[in-house]
Amino acid sequence: MLSTLSAAWVTARMCQGQMPAAGKVATASVLIFTAAILISVLPLIGVGHYKFWEGFCYIDWYNAAQNIVMLVVLLVSFSGTLGFLVIAARSGWPYVEVAVMGVTFVSAWILWIPASPIGL
């Protein structure tokens, strides 16, 4: 989710004719991976539990701390990604391509919106 936000940010900046510096992109990438690692180890440090189903590992949707973290990541990613895609479209990127990127992102993550507040 956060890597898509980063890609949308780079796309929007590119469409505006202002490519972000390589150092900024590298820093964003390191921060995204660091956040992903920190979120994934929360159950190892006593915040909720991992839930396993059909070979997949999920967060504990009934743990408030994990839900709040997931909801924050979800809302930031959704609003930021779609916002950057709108900026890209307004800056000249073909609308069809932006629509495909937006629909793909939303279709992949839309069910997390009703799932996140389950345990709150």
ChimeraX commands (.cxc) that place a marker at each C-alpha (Angstrom):
marker #1 position 0.00,0.00,0.00 radius 0.5
marker #1 position 2.71,2.47,0.97 radius 0.5
marker #1 position 4.87,1.55,-2.01 radius 0.5
marker #1 position 1.93,2.39,-4.29 radius 0.5
marker #1 position 1.68,5.75,-2.54 radius 0.5
marker #1 position 5.36,6.33,-3.29 radius 0.5
marker #1 position 4.93,5.34,-6.95 radius 0.5
marker #1 position 1.93,7.66,-7.28 radius 0.5
marker #1 position 3.98,10.50,-5.73 radius 0.5
marker #1 position 6.82,9.95,-8.23 radius 0.5
marker #1 position 4.30,9.76,-11.11 radius 0.5
marker #1 position 2.61,13.01,-10.06 radius 0.5
marker #1 position 5.93,14.81,-9.71 radius 0.5
marker #1 position 7.08,13.48,-13.08 radius 0.5
marker #1 position 3.87,14.72,-14.73 radius 0.5
marker #1 position 4.48,18.15,-13.24 radius 0.5
marker #1 position 7.97,18.16,-14.77 radius 0.5
marker #1 position 9.66,18.04,-11.36 radius 0.5
marker #1 position 11.26,14.63,-10.90 radius 0.5
marker #1 position 12.08,14.08,-7.23 radius 0.5
marker #1 position 15.74,13.73,-6.41 radius 0.5
marker #1 position 17.08,10.18,-6.25 radius 0.5
marker #1 position 17.98,10.71,-2.60 radius 0.5
marker #1 position 14.38,11.59,-1.73 radius 0.5
marker #1 position 13.06,8.51,-3.52 radius 0.5
marker #1 position 15.66,6.32,-1.78 radius 0.5
marker #1 position 14.78,7.85,1.60 radius 0.5
marker #1 position 11.06,7.28,0.99 radius 0.5
marker #1 position 11.80,3.65,0.05 radius 0.5
marker #1 position 13.84,3.06,3.20 radius 0.5
marker #1 position 11.11,4.65,5.35 radius 0.5
marker #1 position 8.43,2.48,3.70 radius 0.5
marker #1 position 10.38,-0.73,4.30 radius 0.5
marker #1 position 11.17,0.34,7.87 radius 0.5
marker #1 position 7.47,1.05,8.54 radius 0.5
marker #1 position 6.50,-2.32,7.01 radius 0.5
marker #1 position 8.99,-4.17,9.19 radius 0.5
marker #1 position 7.90,-2.32,12.34 radius 0.5
marker #1 position 4.23,-3.03,11.64 radius 0.5
marker #1 position 4.90,-6.68,10.88 radius 0.5
marker #1 position 6.79,-7.28,14.14 radius 0.5
marker #1 position 4.11,-5.76,16.37 radius 0.5
marker #1 position 2.79,-9.22,17.36 radius 0.5
marker #1 position 6.33,-10.34,18.23 radius 0.5
marker #1 position 6.58,-7.55,20.81 radius 0.5
marker #1 position 3.20,-8.32,22.34 radius 0.5
marker #1 position 0.80,-6.15,20.32 radius 0.5
marker #1 position -1.93,-8.53,19.15 radius 0.5
marker #1 position -1.32,-11.86,17.45 radius 0.5
marker #1 position -0.76,-13.19,13.99 radius 0.5
marker #1 position -3.83,-14.90,12.55 radius 0.5
marker #1 position -3.33,-17.73,10.08 radius 0.5
marker #1 position -5.96,-18.79,7.57 radius 0.5
marker #1 position -5.50,-20.91,4.45 radius 0.5
marker #1 position -1.73,-20.40,4.50 radius 0.5
marker #1 position -1.93,-16.63,4.80 radius 0.5
marker #1 position -0.89,-14.54,7.78 radius 0.5
marker #1 position -3.09,-11.62,8.81 radius 0.5
marker #1 position -3.20,-9.08,11.59 radius 0.5
marker #1 position -5.50,-9.65,14.53 radius 0.5
marker #1 position -8.51,-7.59,13.40 radius 0.5
marker #1 position -9.88,-7.64,16.97 radius 0.5
marker #1 position -6.79,-5.99,18.46 radius 0.5
marker #1 position -7.36,-2.24,18.74 radius 0.5
marker #1 position -3.67,-1.27,18.45 radius 0.5
marker #1 position -3.14,-3.25,15.26 radius 0.5
marker #1 position -6.40,-1.93,13.85 radius 0.5
marker #1 position -5.49,1.69,14.53 radius 0.5
marker #1 position -2.10,1.26,12.85 radius 0.5
marker #1 position -3.73,-0.45,9.85 radius 0.5
marker #1 position -6.48,2.18,9.62 radius 0.5
marker #1 position -3.92,5.02,9.64 radius 0.5
marker #1 position -1.81,3.34,6.94 radius 0.5
marker #1 position -4.94,2.60,4.93 radius 0.5
marker #1 position -6.37,6.12,5.09 radius 0.5
marker #1 position -3.03,7.78,4.33 radius 0.5
marker #1 position -2.37,5.39,1.43 radius 0.5
marker #1 position -5.85,5.69,-0.06 radius 0.5
marker #1 position -6.10,9.46,0.13 radius 0.5
marker #1 position -2.50,10.06,-0.89 radius 0.5
marker #1 position -2.43,7.59,-3.78 radius 0.5
marker #1 position -5.72,8.75,-5.26 radius 0.5
marker #1 position -4.77,12.39,-4.70 radius 0.5
marker #1 position -1.43,11.96,-6.48 radius 0.5
marker #1 position -3.19,10.16,-9.35 radius 0.5
marker #1 position -5.62,13.08,-9.71 radius 0.5
marker #1 position -2.64,15.46,-9.80 radius 0.5
marker #1 position -1.04,13.28,-12.49 radius 0.5
marker #1 position -4.23,13.33,-14.57 radius 0.5
marker #1 position -4.56,17.11,-14.25 radius 0.5
marker #1 position -0.92,17.51,-15.22 radius 0.5
marker #1 position -1.32,15.73,-18.53 radius 0.5
marker #1 position -0.98,12.01,-17.84 radius 0.5
marker #1 position -3.53,10.13,-20.03 radius 0.5
marker #1 position -6.82,9.80,-18.14 radius 0.5
marker #1 position -7.30,6.16,-19.18 radius 0.5
marker #1 position -3.94,5.16,-17.67 radius 0.5
marker #1 position -4.64,7.08,-14.48 radius 0.5
marker #1 position -8.07,5.47,-14.25 radius 0.5
marker #1 position -6.57,2.00,-14.70 radius 0.5
marker #1 position -4.00,2.68,-11.97 radius 0.5
marker #1 position -6.69,4.03,-9.64 radius 0.5
marker #1 position -9.13,1.18,-10.26 radius 0.5
marker #1 position -6.37,-1.38,-9.80 radius 0.5
marker #1 position -5.31,0.16,-6.49 radius 0.5
marker #1 position -8.86,0.50,-5.19 radius 0.5
marker #1 position -9.85,-3.03,-6.25 radius 0.5
marker #1 position -6.85,-4.48,-4.42 radius 0.5
marker #1 position -7.46,-2.68,-1.12 radius 0.5
marker #1 position -11.15,-1.68,-0.97 radius 0.5
marker #1 position -12.16,-4.51,1.39 radius 0.5
marker #1 position -9.67,-3.33,3.99 radius 0.5
marker #1 position -11.78,-0.21,4.57 radius 0.5
marker #1 position -14.69,-2.10,6.18 radius 0.5
marker #1 position -12.31,-4.65,7.73 radius 0.5
marker #1 position -10.14,-2.15,9.61 radius 0.5
marker #1 position -12.71,-0.81,12.09 radius 0.5
marker #1 position -13.99,-4.31,13.03 radius 0.5
marker #1 position -12.09,-4.48,16.28 radius 0.5
marker #1 position -12.45,-0.87,17.33 radius 0.5
marker link #1:1,2 radius 0.2
marker link #1:2,3 radius 0.2
marker link #1:3,4 radius 0.2
marker link #1:4,5 radius 0.2
marker link #1:5,6 radius 0.2
marker link #1:6,7 radius 0.2
marker link #1:7,8 radius 0.2
marker link #1:8,9 radius 0.2
marker link #1:9,10 radius 0.2
marker link #1:10,11 radius 0.2
marker link #1:11,12 radius 0.2
marker link #1:12,13 radius 0.2
marker link #1:13,14 radius 0.2
marker link #1:14,15 radius 0.2
marker link #1:15,16 radius 0.2
marker link #1:16,17 radius 0.2
marker link #1:17,18 radius 0.2
marker link #1:18,19 radius 0.2
marker link #1:19,20 radius 0.2
marker link #1:20,21 radius 0.2
marker link #1:21,22 radius 0.2
marker link #1:22,23 radius 0.2
marker link #1:23,24 radius 0.2
marker link #1:24,25 radius 0.2
marker link #1:25,26 radius 0.2
marker link #1:26,27 radius 0.2
marker link #1:27,28 radius 0.2
marker link #1:28,29 radius 0.2
marker link #1:29,30 radius 0.2
marker link #1:30,31 radius 0.2
marker link #1:31,32 radius 0.2
marker link #1:32,33 radius 0.2
marker link #1:33,34 radius 0.2
marker link #1:34,35 radius 0.2
marker link #1:35,36 radius 0.2
marker link #1:36,37 radius 0.2
marker link #1:37,38 radius 0.2
marker link #1:38,39 radius 0.2
marker link #1:39,40 radius 0.2
marker link #1:40,41 radius 0.2
marker link #1:41,42 radius 0.2
marker link #1:42,43 radius 0.2
marker link #1:43,44 radius 0.2
marker link #1:44,45 radius 0.2
marker link #1:45,46 radius 0.2
marker link #1:46,47 radius 0.2
marker link #1:47,48 radius 0.2
marker link #1:48,49 radius 0.2
marker link #1:49,50 radius 0.2
marker link #1:50,51 radius 0.2
marker link #1:51,52 radius 0.2
marker link #1:52,53 radius 0.2
marker link #1:53,54 radius 0.2
marker link #1:54,55 radius 0.2
marker link #1:55,56 radius 0.2
marker link #1:56,57 radius 0.2
marker link #1:57,58 radius 0.2
marker link #1:58,59 radius 0.2
marker link #1:59,60 radius 0.2
marker link #1:60,61 radius 0.2
marker link #1:61,62 radius 0.2
marker link #1:62,63 radius 0.2
marker link #1:63,64 radius 0.2
marker link #1:64,65 radius 0.2
marker link #1:65,66 radius 0.2
marker link #1:66,67 radius 0.2
marker link #1:67,68 radius 0.2
marker link #1:68,69 radius 0.2
marker link #1:69,70 radius 0.2
marker link #1:70,71 radius 0.2
marker link #1:71,72 radius 0.2
marker link #1:72,73 radius 0.2
marker link #1:73,74 radius 0.2
marker link #1:74,75 radius 0.2
marker link #1:75,76 radius 0.2
marker link #1:76,77 radius 0.2
marker link #1:77,78 radius 0.2
marker link #1:78,79 radius 0.2
marker link #1:79,80 radius 0.2
marker link #1:80,81 radius 0.2
marker link #1:81,82 radius 0.2
marker link #1:82,83 radius 0.2
marker link #1:83,84 radius 0.2
marker link #1:84,85 radius 0.2
marker link #1:85,86 radius 0.2
marker link #1:86,87 radius 0.2
marker link #1:87,88 radius 0.2
marker link #1:88,89 radius 0.2
marker link #1:89,90 radius 0.2
marker link #1:90,91 radius 0.2
marker link #1:91,92 radius 0.2
marker link #1:92,93 radius 0.2
marker link #1:93,94 radius 0.2
marker link #1:94,95 radius 0.2
marker link #1:95,96 radius 0.2
marker link #1:96,97 radius 0.2
marker link #1:97,98 radius 0.2
marker link #1:98,99 radius 0.2
marker link #1:99,100 radius 0.2
marker link #1:100,101 radius 0.2
marker link #1:101,102 radius 0.2
marker link #1:102,103 radius 0.2
marker link #1:103,104 radius 0.2
marker link #1:104,105 radius 0.2
marker link #1:105,106 radius 0.2
marker link #1:106,107 radius 0.2
marker link #1:107,108 radius 0.2
marker link #1:108,109 radius 0.2
marker link #1:109,110 radius 0.2
marker link #1:110,111 radius 0.2
marker link #1:111,112 radius 0.2
marker link #1:112,113 radius 0.2
marker link #1:113,114 radius 0.2
marker link #1:114,115 radius 0.2
marker link #1:115,116 radius 0.2
marker link #1:116,117 radius 0.2
marker link #1:117,118 radius 0.2
marker link #1:118,119 radius 0.2
marker link #1:119,120 radius 0.2
view
